[in-house]
Amino acid sequence: MNSAPPLIHVHDFHMHFGSKKVIEGLSFDVARGETFGFLGSNGSGKTTTIRALLGIYRPTSGTLEINGKVFGDDFGSRLGYLPEERGLYKKESVLDVMTYFGRLKGLSKHEAQRFSRQYLDRVDLAGKADVRLDKLSGGEQQKIQLGVTIMNEPELLILDEPTKGFDPVNRRLLMDIIEERKAAGATVLMVTHQMEEVERLCDRIILLKDGRAEAYGTIDEVQNQFGGRTIRLKYSGKLPESPHYRVAVHETNYAELSVDESIDESQILKELVLAGVVVRGFTAAKRSLDDIFIQIYGEDEAAENATASNIEGQVKRHGTAQLGHGSAI
């Protein structure tokens, strides 16, 4: 881990709206150059924390710093922020909108247009440069917003659900772009419900619940904190009930079984075969982040999370503006 002072430092942060306590004593750091997963169920305090970090909200108490001080205009040109509430000027053409935001970020018109055309080609939208934003699909607009966010090669990227609503192909494309920014030295703070994205991209994570940190550390550290193992099973047939495992994820011909560390994996395999299950794949690993998410947030929140990531999971497993205007900056 980088020994330099953290780029983001949050200590004993409290946020109250009247009598409602949204954040209670939250502390965490984001190291320079890392990708940090900022995770939690809806209403857990993620967006509130980001808004307080960026000066949109005034904290009730505590310390929130970027680059050693409270966020201000002096760091604004080094920040790329993609908020959950999207917003671009939809009556203008794609190229004009991207050029406009590039000029706001300090690029010349030529530089902004050159970046925009190269980016549009990268994300398969080269033929849409002169099309109005409101004529694009939601996913295409989202690609434009990410392009606006990264076009000045910011030192810090804050991405709130950057791949939300994307199909698996475009999700992987956007993940590749995020990895490229990290390889170029950027620090990335990413809000997502996609555990596959977390496992691929994130160096460390924090999981919020009711404004408090339920888990914080590397993925391995969080998995070790909660213990247990996951068996990833490709099969046909009907899974038998068993006291030796819990079905954490169940899809057509695929399941993830949560297993206590004291249980022998061969015992589980034998039990399945004796029950008539045709086993086509059997892999044991540390307890999955999906399963940990279920334990922390409960079945209802986990079901919402699973719905968002179901298509991506099946494909993977079966092979098949300005801050005040809610815009990317």
C-alpha positions, -999 to +999 in steps of 0.1 A: +000+000+000+012+035-008+029+051+022+022+086+011-005+106+029-040+095+016-056+115-011-090+112+007-092+113+045-125+110+064-124+109+102-152+108+127-177+121+102-212+128+114-241+140+093-275+148+107-305+163+089-326+176+118-333+147+141-323+121+114-288+107+118-275+097+084-238+092+092-224+083+126-187+083+133-175+073+098-137+071+092-117+058+062-089+067+039-084+063+002-047+059-008-032+077-038-034+055-069-059+029-056-093+020-066-116+021-036-150+004-035-176+025-016-204+000-010-237-003+007-274-007+003-297+021-007-299+047+021-267+036+038-251+070+034-228+067+004-241+096-016-243+118+015-207+111+022-196+120-013-216+152-012-201+162+021-166+154+008-172+177-022-186+205-001-222+202-014-232+194+022-217+209+054-209+180+078-224+181+113-190+173+126-158+155+116-130+158+091-134+153+053-103+162+032-091+158-003-053+162-008-049+173+028-076+200+030-113+207+026-123+204-010-121+237-029-118+252-064-080+247-064-085+209-067-116+211-089-097+209-122-081+176-110-114+160-101-137+139-123-171+134-107-198+112-122-229+116-099-257+091-097-281+119-110-270+122-146-273+155-164-261+168-198-274+194-222-296+170-242-308+195-269-272+199-282-251+176-303-228+151-287-196+168-299-207+203-289-216+191-254-183+173-249-164+202-263-182+226-240-173+206-209-138+202-221-134+240-223-148+243-188-120+219-177-093+240-192-088+223-226-086+243-258-113+238-283-090+217-305-079+195-275-115+190-264-126+180-299-097+157-304-103+139-272-140+137-279-136+121-313-110+096-300-133+087-271-164+083-293-145+060-316-133+040-286-169+035-273-184+028-307-202+062-310-181+078-337-211+080-360-231+099-333-209+130-329-234+153-346-265+137-331-285+154-303-280+139-269-317+133-264-317+111-295-293+086-279-302+056-258-297+058-220-266+036-223-252+058-250-258+089-230-240+073-200-210+066-222-209+103-231-211+113-194-182+091-185-162+106-214-169+141-200-158+129-166-124+116-177-115+140-205-091+162-185-073+131-172-082+139-135-061+129-106-092+117-087-123+100-102-154+097-081-179+074-100-214+068-086-227+036-103-207+043-135-220+011-153-256+012-141-280-001-168-252-013-191-253-046-209-224-070-201-203-060-232-205-022-225-200-029-188-167-046-195-157-017-219-163+009-192-144-012-166-115-014-191-115+024-193-115+028-155-086+004-152-067+024-178-072+056-158-059+038-127-029+026-147-022+062-157-020+071-120-056+082-111-072+074-078-107+060-082-135+060-056-163+039-070-199+034-058-213+002-073-237-027-065-219-050-089-197-074-069-180-086-101-168-050-107-156-048-071-136-080-073-120-070-106-112-034-099-110-026-062-079-026-040-098-020-009-135-016+001-158-002+027-193-014+033-217+011+049-248+002+069-270+029+085-241+054+082-215+032+099-187+010+085-196-027+087-164-038+070-133-020+058-101-033+042-088-053+012-112-079-003-092-107+013-093-089+047-131-085+045-136-121+034-114-133+063-133-110+087-166-128+079-151-163+075-165-192+057-161-204+021-181-204-011-186-233-034-194-223-070-214-250-085-224-257-122-249-285-123-282-299-134-309-315-113-324-304-079-302-293-051-310-312-019-315-295+014-285-299+037-273-288+071-238-285+057-244-256+034-266-226+026-276-216-009-264-180-012-269-176-050-293-197-070-297-194-108-305-218-136-279-245-135-256-224-112-254-219-075-231-206-048-231-225-016-220-209+016-201-234+037-186-233+072-148-237+073-151-268+093-170-287+065-149-309+042-156-299+006-155-335-006-183-343+018-205-316+000-196-331-034-204-366-023-237-354-009-247-338-041-238-368-063-257-392-040-288-369-044-286-373-081-272-339-089-251-339-121-221-317-112-204-300-141-183-276-122-172-275-085-149-247-073-142-237-037-130-202-028-132-177+000-167-165+010-181-144-018-188-107-015-223-114-026-228-137+004-212-111+027-235-085+013-265-107+021-253-112+057-248-074+062-279-061+045-304-089+045-322-109+018-344-080+006-315-056-002-294-085-016-323-095-039-323-059-053-285-062-057-288-096-074-314-083-099-291-056-110-262-080-116-280-111-128-275-107-165-238-100-161-234-130-138-251-154-161-230-143-191-198-146-171-207-181-157-222-197-187-200-182-214-226-169-233-214+203-158-210+214-130-217+200-095-247+222-090-264+210-122-259+173-114-236+168-144-203+149-147-174+172-141 
